[in-house]
Amino acid sequence: MPVPDVSVVVIVYNDADRLPTAIQSVLDQTLRDVEVVIVDDCSTDRSFEVAQRFAAAHPGRVRAIQLPENSGAVGEPRNVGIEHAQGRYVMFLDSDDVLEINACRNMLEAAEKSGSDIVSGLCVRLHKDTRNQKRDEWYAWLYSTTRTVESVTELPDLFVWDTLSTNKCYRREFLMENNLRFPKGIFYEDLIFIAAAYLSARRITLIPNQVYFWHVYQRAAVKSVSNRRHEMANYAHRLEIHRRIDALLAERGLDDIKLAKDVKFLKHDLVLYLRDLPFRDDAYRQEFAELSREYLASIAPEAYAHVQPIQAICAYLLQKGDWDNLIPAVDTLINRAKVSSPLTEHDGRIYWCDGHFDDAFGREVLDVTDVGYHEKPVNQLFLRNQLTGFRSSGRSVALTGQITNPLGVIPPDATLKGELEFSARRRSLQSFHFPVRVLRHDGDTVHWEAAADLTAKLRPLGIVDTIWDVRLRLDVNGVRTTTRLTVADTELSGGLPVRPRLTRMVADHLEPHASAKGHLAFRLVSEGRNAERVQELITRGVQGKPGTLAKTGYRKAKALRQKVVSGDNKLRAYHEVFSRLPIKKRTVVFESHLGKQYSDSPRALYEEMRRQGLDFEAIWSYAGSPAGFPKDATLVKRWSLPYLKALAQAEFWVDNQSYPLKLTKRPETTYLQTWHGSALKNMGFDMPSLKAQTREQQAEQQRSLDRFDRFLIRSEHDVHTLAKAFRLKEKTLLRVGYPRNDALVRARQRETELGRRERGPLAAELGIPEDRTVLLYAPTFRKAGGRHGRFELPFDVERFADQFGDRYVLLVRSHYLNHVVLPPTVAGRVIDVSARHDVTPLLELADGLITDYSSVMFDYALLDRPLLFFTYDYDEYVHEGRGTYFDLLEHAPGPVVRTEDDFHKAIKSFESQALDYTKSRQEFIAKFGEYDRGDAAKSIVDQFFAQWSR
């Protein structure tokens, strides 16, 4: 009898209805030489009969085996399948899943070509309970392309993240030679089996093809192992499997993989169970803690630095048995934006909670200074609101609670007002409001009390608004923050009668419950005698033909709306609809830094046009919030339909970076490109990344650049760099300087005429004492790094403040695509000014500039004040990055330092630099700012807009 290419072991237990689909997915494979080995784990339903029927119908291709007694897990049935498999390769399939039709062929071909012991393909999870069978690909980044590794140590992510056994094809001799079997009678057997297989394999191949469809049934009567986390045995088994894997890694000295696995345990495995803790009783929590404590002690301390702060905090508090702080922390784990702890300041740092300061590791884990909670006003904080009392009586419900007050962000003397909002979960439906009667400070919380007569006031429709969420909206001195009511241990009981607008047969009571995220909500229920019959009729109507038609119409309308506002259709609307509308004369669309700011030369030009009283319609684009943009202009959100319509009909475009690349500019529109700085770094087609693009990609980039009708130039350096890199024609160049720099040139002229500096009101606004020298640190853009994904300053800001804070105030202005967080200890001595839209007033205020490679150096030089260059990563940035047009070390108009100690030495000699580098600054200005004369905005208005005078 010929040996099959592949044996697919299908395991089943009490799944007679779904088993045929699984088996058929194997029989339908495009690779014909495949056998099916069905192993029944002593089912009590018809599963084995179904298996026997397939075996009889397909002799030689299907075999059915039944275990004499149930093994209690999937390991033993798979082991039996391995023993009975006759194919050269073995795969595993669960009875409720299916194989992709080409799975066996694709995996076999990859195995034969590469000689691999294991071939792994992409698994797709299909959520069968959802309307559209939501799908998600299992760690798809691992399967972006075909690749072969000689050892799993070459790809630790494969070992750590893809722990499935079912999306793989194994050489059978490999399984037998290494005695690879699943453990018996224990859950999560996949994890230890595949770990051992990975470590034993001499070669592993990954293919980008979909091979396995994992069917997920959330509402199944019998829950899968992954959906039975409420069972303590489930967690105990998971920990035992992890211990066995750790032992395998320890035997082989694979510390790096062990660390990566520890990180995954903290951010994934443990989190799965922590999220359920608020809904479990004390007995469960105590047993959970006991099981966790020993295993957490084996986790490498370094792993805590590689996970999200709240994940590390929860793990630490769990190990310490600090339940008072752990349960609120889990609230933040579930609701990531929520601040669920009052926080505490200790030695100038912000910590998640008080205590544990005697533990150096605890201080490190609980330190949340870099998260930046202390910098946010109350309206930017999502505060924990613990429901402390719930009492329903007759028609109303009485509620009490405590709102967390982190670091006293709600002042004791604040005027407080509050209201409860009951709103239907479905958007655009109705909401009802009830006043909060009592609001008072109570330690590090704000206590509140309210009563809501829901029977009298809340009038649901009855079918489409069955779930009602509760929020408390709190006004603090007129500033509003919104909270959700966390149920935690508060007992909810007693329904309230309600009168739906449709009919009381639909529902007659509101029943309280905790939502999936632990917040108070109410659901409409019926307690009448005919409740079940009515619900059956409603369900039949909703799921029957009338309901289907109604839902289909709604879904089509929703899909149409989503389609209309999709990116591709917005582009079509711009080119095929809006661009056919007439140009609106005297209309200008302004944009700065992709709509993120009201700043730079577009702002200076706009304000000059307003100063001259020109008659025109101004439209400003904004991304995010419109706060800070001019009130006397029309504001449109970037990429919205009004934005596209405005661009299509504008007579002028004015921006400093680029309007969306795929928008074609109409011939009647004039595009004034002010740009945002002279170039040190290679730009445009001088960048290696653009040189490496295809011709088609380069052509598309060039088309976007060819839209510029005028491009502002501030020196001949710009002509030789920017204009050349963008392949701009000479007629496009406008040698007038930058409008944003007019203020700097005029400030220098005033200073020369008066013989002294004028600070202006900004210093007082920032709280800077008159006797302090102001330094501005403005680095270029860098990819965010560090534990919290923020740009980390290259020097110890607390050391700087301690050493120089009595003489200097340091303003920190990060790139608009970066942000920094400063510790509270440096308040008043180091100030974050990154949120300010326009950098020009900050440049004008500063007595000296500290930068690295930022184009702000060219602007600040116009003031003829000291510059200091802190280029701590010079070799990497210049030689390993995209390169530079000139050697900064040779041309810098100020000291260039690379270490923090040298940086401090340069600060100490700061005052003498004004004289030492006078000649260098003058040469720098002459070379890079020759056209900045202080009249750029006026010159442009005179050339393009003077005829718009009223």
Secondary structure, DSSP 4 states (H G I P E B T S, - for coil): -PPPSEEEEEEESS-TTTHHHHHHHHHT-SS--EEEEEEE---SSSHHHHHHHHHHHSTTTEEEEE-SS--SSSHHHHHHHHHH--SSEEEEEETT-EE-TTHHHHHHHHHHHHT-SEEEEEEEEEETTSTT--EEETTGGGGSS-EEESSGGG-HHHHHH---STTEEEEHHHHHHTT--PPSS-S-HHHHHHHHHHHH-S-EEEEEEEEEEEEE-TT-SS--GGG-TTSHHHHHHHHHHHHHHHHHHHHHT-HHHHHHHHHHIIIIIHHHHHTTGGGS-HHHHHHHHHHHHHHHTTS-GGGGGGS-HHHHHHHHHHHHT-HHHHHHHHHHHHSTTEE-S--EEETTEEESSSS-TT-HHHHHHHB-GGGTGGG--GGG-EE-EEEEEEEEETTEEEEEEEEE-GGG-S-TT--EEEEEEEEESSTTS-EEEEEEEEEEEETTEEEEEEEE-HHHH----SSS--EEEEEEEEEETTEEEEEEEE-TT------EE---SS-TTT--EEEEEE-TTSBEEEEEE--STTHHHHHHHHHHHHHSHHHHHHHHHHHHHHHHHHHHTSHHHHHHIIIIIGGGSPPEEEEEEEESGGGT-S-HHHHHHHHHHHHTTB--EEEEEESS--TTS-TTSEEEETTSHHHHHHHHHEEEEEESS-S-TTPPPPTT-EEEE--S---SB--GGGSHHHHTS-HHHHHHHHHHHTT-SEEEESSHHHIIIIIHHTT--GGGEEES--GGGHHHHHHHHHHHHHTS----THHHHTT--TTSEEEEE--------STTSSPPPSS-HHHHHHHHTTTEEEEE---TT------GGGTTTEEE-TT-S-SHHHHHH-SEEEESS-THHHHHGGGT--EEEE-TTHHHHHHSSS-BSS-HHHH-SS-EE-SHHHHHHHHHTHHHHHHHTHHHHHHHHHHH-TT--S-HHHHHHHHHTGGGB-
